[in-house]
């Protein structure tokens, strides 16, 4: 009887290159802002004090997600620059049906990336004045 030959070893096939996974990550957040006005007659957007926008790196016309902590509403719109130092957080247009003056909101912007970066997040007081940076590390 002839001894059995060991099975031939096949060379490993190269693994197909996996495409990079692009995800959406939080980039900017203004936490616990108070809505100073809700203007149904204005054509869309949220008007923000530029001091708040600069602290988190928001640009004029940038898309933002607004979460109303008071009533649970969520909406997407874009940011407009208001009066510097005013503490303004004015919900404009149809969104004024969802968010009212005096509501507490979170304003967020996101970015597409392969991996998360460190988001710029701030906490503001009831007058929308900067209190501190938020760090979730």
Backbone torsions as a table, in degrees:
resi	resn	phi	psi	omega
1	UNK	NA	136.7	-178.0
2	UNK	-86.5	133.9	178.5
3	UNK	-63.3	145.1	179.4
4	UNK	-68.1	139.4	178.2
5	UNK	-84.5	143.9	176.9
6	UNK	-63.8	148.5	-179.7
7	UNK	-63.7	143.6	178.5
8	UNK	-68.1	138.7	178.0
9	UNK	-91.4	122.7	178.4
10	UNK	-87.3	144.7	177.0
11	UNK	-65.4	144.8	179.1
12	UNK	-65.2	136.2	177.0
13	UNK	-77.6	143.1	177.6
14	UNK	-65.0	140.6	178.8
15	UNK	-75.2	137.8	177.6
16	UNK	-62.8	143.0	-179.9
17	UNK	-67.6	126.0	179.4
18	UNK	-83.1	132.5	177.3
19	UNK	-67.3	149.9	177.4
20	UNK	-63.0	138.0	177.4
21	UNK	-90.6	118.0	178.5
22	UNK	-100.8	127.0	-179.3
23	UNK	-123.6	167.4	177.7
24	UNK	-102.6	124.2	-177.5
25	UNK	-121.5	150.7	174.3
26	UNK	-62.0	132.3	178.8
27	UNK	-116.1	-32.7	-175.8
28	UNK	-149.0	143.4	178.1
29	UNK	-150.9	131.7	170.4
30	UNK	-109.5	113.5	-170.9
31	UNK	-103.5	134.3	175.4
32	UNK	67.4	34.7	175.9
33	UNK	-73.0	150.3	177.4
34	UNK	-105.4	128.3	179.4
35	UNK	-69.5	122.3	-178.0
36	UNK	-89.0	-22.3	178.4
37	UNK	-162.8	156.0	174.6
38	UNK	-134.5	108.3	-171.7
39	UNK	-109.8	96.2	-178.7
40	UNK	-62.9	-30.3	-176.0
41	UNK	-76.1	-18.8	-178.9
42	UNK	-77.5	150.5	-176.4
43	UNK	-87.3	90.0	171.5
44	UNK	66.7	167.4	170.0
45	UNK	91.6	-179.5	171.1
46	UNK	-129.9	128.2	179.2
47	UNK	-95.0	127.4	-175.2
48	UNK	-126.2	147.4	171.0
49	UNK	-58.8	125.2	-178.3
50	UNK	-61.2	-23.3	176.7
51	UNK	-63.3	-38.6	177.0
52	UNK	-68.8	-43.3	-179.5
53	UNK	-60.1	-43.9	-178.5
54	UNK	-65.8	-37.7	-179.1
55	UNK	-61.5	-31.1	-179.4
56	UNK	-109.3	-0.8	177.2
57	UNK	80.3	27.3	176.2
58	UNK	-81.4	141.5	177.7
59	UNK	-109.3	155.0	174.5
60	UNK	-57.6	138.0	-180.0
61	UNK	72.9	7.1	177.7
62	UNK	-75.6	140.6	178.4
63	UNK	-68.4	135.4	177.7
64	UNK	-133.1	152.3	171.7
65	UNK	-104.8	130.9	177.8
66	UNK	-115.9	128.0	176.5
67	UNK	-113.6	124.2	179.2
68	UNK	-90.4	109.5	179.8
69	UNK	-69.8	-21.3	-178.0
70	UNK	-75.2	-42.9	-175.6
71	UNK	-123.5	-2.8	176.9
72	UNK	87.2	-2.8	179.8
73	UNK	-65.6	147.5	175.7
74	UNK	-130.4	138.1	178.9
75	UNK	-152.3	155.8	175.5
76	UNK	-112.2	140.6	177.0
77	UNK	-157.0	-159.3	178.1
78	UNK	-132.0	155.6	-175.5
79	UNK	-89.5	139.4	170.9
80	UNK	-121.1	148.3	-179.9
81	UNK	-83.1	126.7	177.3
82	UNK	-99.6	-152.1	-178.4
83	UNK	-84.1	128.4	-179.4
84	UNK	-61.3	132.7	176.8
85	UNK	80.7	2.7	-175.1
86	UNK	-82.9	-21.4	-173.5
87	UNK	73.0	14.5	-174.9
88	UNK	-66.0	131.5	168.7
89	UNK	-139.2	90.6	-174.8
90	UNK	-110.8	120.5	177.6
91	UNK	-86.2	125.2	-173.6
92	UNK	-113.9	155.0	172.9
93	UNK	70.3	-149.8	-175.0
94	UNK	-57.7	-29.1	179.5
95	UNK	-60.4	-21.7	178.3
96	UNK	-66.2	-13.6	172.5
97	UNK	-73.9	-24.0	-175.4
98	UNK	-99.3	-27.5	-173.6
99	UNK	-127.5	134.1	-177.0
100	UNK	-114.9	159.7	174.1
101	UNK	-55.1	134.2	179.7
102	UNK	92.7	-13.8	177.8
103	UNK	-66.7	148.9	174.9
104	UNK	-93.9	129.8	-176.5
105	UNK	-131.3	161.3	169.8
106	UNK	-117.5	131.4	-179.7
107	UNK	-114.6	123.4	-174.7
108	UNK	-131.2	149.9	171.2
109	UNK	-129.2	150.8	-175.4
110	UNK	-125.7	165.0	175.5
111	UNK	-140.1	154.5	175.7
112	UNK	-93.0	132.2	-179.4
113	UNK	-158.7	166.6	175.6
114	UNK	-76.4	-29.5	-177.0
115	UNK	-145.8	154.3	-178.8
116	UNK	-69.5	145.1	169.5
117	UNK	-103.2	-174.3	177.9
118	UNK	-90.9	114.7	-179.6
119	UNK	-70.0	149.6	175.1
120	UNK	-92.4	113.1	-175.0
121	UNK	-127.5	136.0	177.3
122	UNK	-130.3	154.1	172.7
123	UNK	-107.9	135.5	177.5
124	UNK	-120.3	161.1	178.5
125	UNK	-88.8	-172.8	-176.8
126	UNK	-66.4	-14.9	176.1
127	UNK	-102.2	12.6	-179.8
128	UNK	61.3	35.5	173.6
129	UNK	-97.9	141.2	-179.9
130	UNK	-56.9	130.9	175.5
131	UNK	-106.2	-53.6	180.0
132	UNK	-168.8	164.4	172.6
133	UNK	-79.0	150.1	177.7
134	UNK	-105.6	129.1	179.1
135	UNK	-128.2	117.2	-176.8
136	UNK	-101.5	33.7	179.9
137	UNK	-86.1	NA	NA
